[in-house]
Amino acid sequence: MELPVVVGVDGSDAAVGAVDWAADEAARTGQPLRLVFASLWEHYDRIKPNFSPDRASEEILAERIVASAREQAEALRPDVKVTAEVVPHDPVTALLTEAEQAYAVVVGNRGRGEITDLLLGSTSLTVAARAQCPVVVVRGPRREPGDGRPRVVLGVGAEDRSSAAGAFAFRQAARRGAVLEVVRAWRRPRIGSDDAGQESRHAQETLDDIVASFALGHAEVPVELTSVEGHPRKALLERAAGADLLVVGARHRHSKVGLQLGPVNHGVLHHSPCPVAVVPQPA
């Protein structure tokens, strides 16, 4: 089944970068590209009297944004099949609905009208926390050909010996001709503990198992294993510097306010110097 790469557009600078990233991804995977602009004007226009023969300004703006994004994608990747639609939903609902039948959902790190001091827009964070498919939050400058060998970074935890995130990261590295760096951070159970050696060996075993699980299908991918003592968030942010993509797995957590991401994923989504792919893990 041909699943599209879906990208949310809203006319913001961040969305422009997301369209570029999504168009490149569609070209790499051979998937179609679907541009989605979510707007509630159409919903409200249906339920209130409209005595004006003129078209609503919100309708005109939505069509212009979608048309501009489509022109941008087709100019960058003329070989990619592009569709575009204005949908009568709020952005979160629209993108989560699209995620049910998507290869991946791509969003900018901040939408139009977001407070600029926020590190990550609420729409991007909510979609990353709840989507059923991988979500890529586009951050950092666009890397151009010739910027050095491509590099994909995969962060793994103690329980990730076989993971959807690992499979996704290996595919990404293979398609980009990239080096895949698999990073596992570990910490001593307590200060002065004699168990540091055991924790280090456990981290290395996790790395070895991840590579064994997926490398057979991607023998062409050069793999580097990095075991770091320290906080996972700090380790991943350091290794993401200069990378093309940081991949993390997500086991959605339920709380009083709904589905949530863990603190490490929150940290990398807010601070990563490169795009971040959040890949749902099996329960």
Secondary structure as the mmCIF struct_conf table of DSSP 4:
data_model
#
loop_
_struct_conf.conf_type_id
_struct_conf.id
_struct_conf.beg_label_comp_id
_struct_conf.beg_label_asym_id
_struct_conf.beg_label_seq_id
_struct_conf.end_label_comp_id
_struct_conf.end_label_asym_id
_struct_conf.end_label_seq_id
STRN STRN1 VAL A 5 GLY A 8
BEND BEND1 GLY A 11 SER A 12
HELX_RH_AL_P HELX_RH_AL_P1 ASP A 13 THR A 29
TURN_TY1_P TURN_TY1_P1 GLY A 30 GLY A 30
STRN STRN2 LEU A 33 ALA A 38
BEND BEND2 LEU A 40 LEU A 40
HELX_RH_AL_P HELX_RH_AL_P2 TRP A 41 ILE A 47
BEND BEND3 LYS A 48 LYS A 48
BEND BEND4 PRO A 53 ASP A 54
HELX_LH_PP_P HELX_LH_PP_P1 ARG A 55 ALA A 56
HELX_RH_AL_P HELX_RH_AL_P3 SER A 57 LEU A 76
TURN_TY1_P TURN_TY1_P2 PRO A 78 ASP A 79
BEND BEND5 VAL A 80 VAL A 80
STRN STRN3 VAL A 82 VAL A 87
BEND BEND6 PRO A 88 HIS A 89
HELX_RH_AL_P HELX_RH_AL_P4 PRO A 91 ALA A 99
TURN_TY1_P TURN_TY1_P3 GLU A 100 GLN A 101
BEND BEND7 TYR A 103 TYR A 103
STRN STRN4 ALA A 104 GLY A 108
BEND BEND8 ASN A 109 ARG A 110
TURN_TY1_P TURN_TY1_P4 ARG A 112 GLY A 113
TURN_TY1_P TURN_TY1_P5 THR A 116 ASP A 117
BEND BEND9 LEU A 119 LEU A 120
HELX_RH_AL_P HELX_RH_AL_P5 SER A 122 ARG A 130
BEND BEND10 GLN A 132 CYS A 133
STRN STRN5 VAL A 135 VAL A 138
BEND BEND11 GLY A 140 GLY A 140
HELX_LH_PP_P HELX_LH_PP_P2 PRO A 141 GLU A 144
TURN_TY1_P TURN_TY1_P6 PRO A 145 GLY A 146
BEND BEND12 ASP A 147 ARG A 149
STRN STRN6 ARG A 151 GLY A 155
TURN_TY1_P TURN_TY1_P7 ALA A 158 GLU A 159
BEND BEND13 ARG A 161 SER A 162
HELX_RH_AL_P HELX_RH_AL_P6 ALA A 164 ARG A 176
TURN_TY1_P TURN_TY1_P8 GLY A 177 GLY A 177
STRN STRN7 VAL A 179 TRP A 186
BEND BEND14 PRO A 189 ARG A 190
TURN_TY1_P TURN_TY1_P9 ILE A 191 GLY A 192
BEND BEND15 ASP A 194 ASP A 194
HELX_RH_AL_P HELX_RH_AL_P7 ALA A 196 PHE A 214
HELX_RH_3T_P HELX_RH_3T_P1 ALA A 215 HIS A 218
TURN_TY1_P TURN_TY1_P10 ALA A 219 GLU A 220
BEND BEND16 VAL A 221 VAL A 221
STRN STRN8 VAL A 223 GLU A 229
BEND BEND17 GLY A 230 GLY A 230
HELX_RH_AL_P HELX_RH_AL_P8 PRO A 232 ALA A 240
TURN_TY1_P TURN_TY1_P11 ALA A 241 GLY A 242
BEND BEND18 ASP A 244 ASP A 244
STRN STRN9 LEU A 245 ALA A 250
STRN STRN10 ARG A 253 SER A 255
TURN_TY1_P TURN_TY1_P12 LYS A 256 VAL A 257
STRN STRN11 GLY A 258 GLN A 260
HELX_RH_AL_P HELX_RH_AL_P9 PRO A 263 HIS A 271
BEND BEND19 PRO A 273 CYS A 274
STRN STRN12 VAL A 276 PRO A 280
HELX_LH_PP_P HELX_LH_PP_P3 GLN A 281 PRO A 282
#
